[in-house]
């Protein structure tokens, strides 16, 4: 049971349908998305960000699919994620840990042959003292606009004054992170790239490889291949989500969240729905209940705002999302499609991640990574 999911322990073809909700994950689409992003990465090779359990899809199956497609460089946030990913992808891929090395985690780096991303001078000193015994090369993260992780301008000046030599510190990659590339106009990304180039010059280029582009950055590489550098590291686009409206990356959907209707009832006009009676129907209505709620990661912000797809017909979420249940108004859906046990798509089709995120006032990242493992995952390749 490598991934701890029902789909790895249960014969999907012959087993009884004991679940009311399911998340179907298309690993072939994931691999195709990586191949397309690799083609659009200009002169760079294409890595993959699989942090947060591969954005909710499952790190082990996603990692295996991406490695089989040709991905050789992965990015995760924590050493524990790196350990799990190493077991899935084998010994040959490079796995970078974005949050950098803690001294307590150094045994994990040795065990799984992990590569840290160095974010400050303290981490750099720690790595200098331990790199030889771990045997991997680290990435040096330069802050060029996020004001989050990464070496500051003053840190770079300190290293420059000390005659920084990347090889002596066990550094093989220098990277930064785009702060404002998720828009059609690449002006900010290009300006940040100039800062990145300036900092690299200060530290000495040598044989250092370079990485800057996330998913949004890849979308701009098609017209500005100077952004690509040596390695791109897409995240959200791998999973079928455009990084911004109009990005037009060639992506396939990778996930479908569906549930079976558990109850249907006729509700007269004026009746309240759900907790607090926060929604009242304005006409005689047909309300269906689905066994999904915020306990499954269908966030409460979708109360009165979400929508579902029933065989191409859109139905709104009405009332508050509760822990285990939501109500949908199916009055305008053909009755033949609305029976107890009928399937409803909560994510997918006309209920895309982009649309749901907009309705909830959030981003697709939150919806994907928040999906609970109470929902069984079913993989197709």
Secondary structure, 3 states (H helix, E strand, C coil): CCCCCHHHCCCCCCCCCCCCEEEEEEHHHHHHHHHHHHHCCCCCEECEECHHHHHCCCHHHHHHHHHHHCCCEEEECCHHHHHHHHHHHCCCCEEEECCCCCHHHHHHHHHHCCEEEECCHHHHHHHHHHHHHHCCCEEEEECCCCCCCCECHHHHHHHHHCCCCHHHHCEEEEECCCCCCCCCCCHHHHHHHHHHHHHHHHHCCCCCEEECCCHHHHHHHCCCHHHCCCEECCCHHHHCCCCCCCCCCCCCCCEEEEEEEEEEEEECCCCEECHHHCEECCCCEEEEEECCCHHHCCCHHHCCCCEEEECCEEEEEECCCCCCCEEEECCCCCHHHCCCCCEEEEEECCECHHHHHHHHCCCHHHHHHCCCCCCEEEEEC
